[in-house]
Amino acid sequence: MDSQAYSCELDPETNTILQMYLFKNVRNVETIRNNIVKGVWNCAVIKPSLILHPLQVCVAANKAVVSQKYNTMVTRTVFAEILFNLSLTKNISQSLGKFGIEKDSNLLVCFLVTPDNNESKEVIQQIEGELCPISELSQFTNVKDVKTVYKLNNVKGDMDLLDIIVSRMATKSIVTH
């Protein structure tokens, strides 16, 4: 199962690894949503249609765990903080609604793994869908929607959208885009 996971070490002081799993054709989306909302599952579920590259999620997760370490989170959970950090808006509800789980049957499931805590195996086993390699993420990405969400509709040509998006995410707290 872990062969399908994408892992990224986050800030060394947090001693945390981000693990991401990509699913398609998920049949129990409502159960997953309920488990997350009720706090039964400790993970973030993201719409893969709004993600260009795993780096985008790594940056958001890193900001989230650092905010958690220094007690500067804007949201109530570190997983909601990941969704908040993906968005350009400072409105928490809009961020969660835009990037979080709805009714889409394709999901990007993210876990924060520490030496003391790794719930990924138990949760992954309960998701009724097809596990895909993260290398297939681009097949789920809707570039038109990404450009709309990140206000990049005027960007033409071969500009690197990922660089622009990550820069905007990183500067969200100090710049209005």
N, C-alpha and C positions, 0 to 999 in steps of 0.2 A: 504494500500500500504506500509506503513512504517513497517508493521510486517515482511516484507521480507528484510528489510534493516539491514545491519551489521553496527553498530556504534562503534566508538572508539574515546575517548577523546585524543586529542593531547596535546602538551606542554601547561601547564596552562597559561603561559604568552601570548600565541597566542589566547586564548579563542575560539578555533576551534575544531569542531568535524568532523571526517571523516565518511562519510556514503557511503557504498558500496552496489550495487545492481548487482545481477547476472542474466543474460539473456541468453536464448538459442533460436535457430531458429529465429534470428532477420532478418526481411525482408527488412528493410530500412537502411542497413549499409552505403550505399553511402551518403544518406541524413545526417545521424549522423556524418559521417566523415567531410562532407562539413560544417556543423554547428559548429563543433569544430575548424576546420582550420580557418574559417572566424571569430571566436570569438563570434558567436551567442550564443553558449552554453558554460557555465563555468563549465567544468567538465573534468575529464580524463577518457579515455576509454582504458582498458587494455585487452590484450589477456589472458583469464583465463588459457590457456594451459601452461603458464609459471609461474603460481602462485601456490605454494604448500599450502599456508595457508594465511588467512587474515593478520596475523602479518607482513608478508613480505611487504604488501602494507602500513600498518600502520607505519612501520619504514620509508619507503620512503616518505610518506606524512608528517610525523613529521619533517624529515630533510628539506622538501620543505617549510613548513610554518615557521620554525625557520629561514631558509635562507631568506625567504621573509621579515620577521620581521627585520632582521639585514642587509637587502640590500646586501646580498652576493649570490644571485641566479646566476647560470651559464646560465640558459635559460631565455627566455622572459616572460614566464608565470609560475605561481606556479603549474599549471597542467602539463605543459611540464617538470617542475622540478621533479614531482613525477615519471614520466617515466624515466627521466635521473637518478634519484636515485635508481631505480630498477635495472639498468644495471651496470655491472662492468666496462664498457668502459667509457672513458672520452670524447668520440666523441658523440656530441649531436644528430646528424643525425642518427647514428647507434642505439643509445638508443631509439629514437622515433620510428624508423623503426622496431626495434626488439620487443618492448613491446606495441606499439601503435596499433590503429585500422587499419585493412587492409580490407580484404574481408571476414574474418571469421564471421560466423553467431552467434558465441557465444561471449558474451561481459561481462566484469566486468566494471561497470560504477561507478566512484568515484566522490563524491562531498565534498567540504570543506564548512561546515556549521558554520556560526557565528551568534551571536544574531541579527545582522543587515541583514544577507543575507542567504537565503535558496532557491535555484532555483530547488531543486531536484524534487519536485512534478510536476512542469510544464514540465520538461524535460522527466521524467520517463513516463508520459502520452503519449509522442510523439514517444516512442520506440515501434515499431511493432514486438514484440516477446514475448516469454513466460518468465515471471518473476519466478525465482527459489530461494529457500532458500539458503543462503550462505553455509549452511551445505553440499550442493551438490557440492561444489567447487572441491573437490578431483576427482569427476567423469569427470571433464573437464581437469584436469592436465595431461600433458604428461611428465612423469618423465624423459624419455630419452632426450627430448628437454630441460628440466630444467637443467639436468646434463651437457648438451652440452653448454648451454648459460652461466652457472656459472662455467664452466671448472671443473666439478666434475666427469668426466667419469672414473677416476681411483679410486673413492670412492667405496669400497666394503662393503658388510654386512649391519648391522643395524645402521650405523652412522646416527646421526640426521642431515639430509640434511638442514632442516630449520635453525638450529643453525649455520651451516657453511655459508649458504647463507646470513643470516642477519648479521653475523660477517663481511663477505666480503663487503656487501653493506655499512656497517657502517665505514669500514676502507678504502673505495675506494679512498678517497682524499689523503691518506698518504702511501698506499701500492699498488704496481702493482701486480695483481694476475695472 
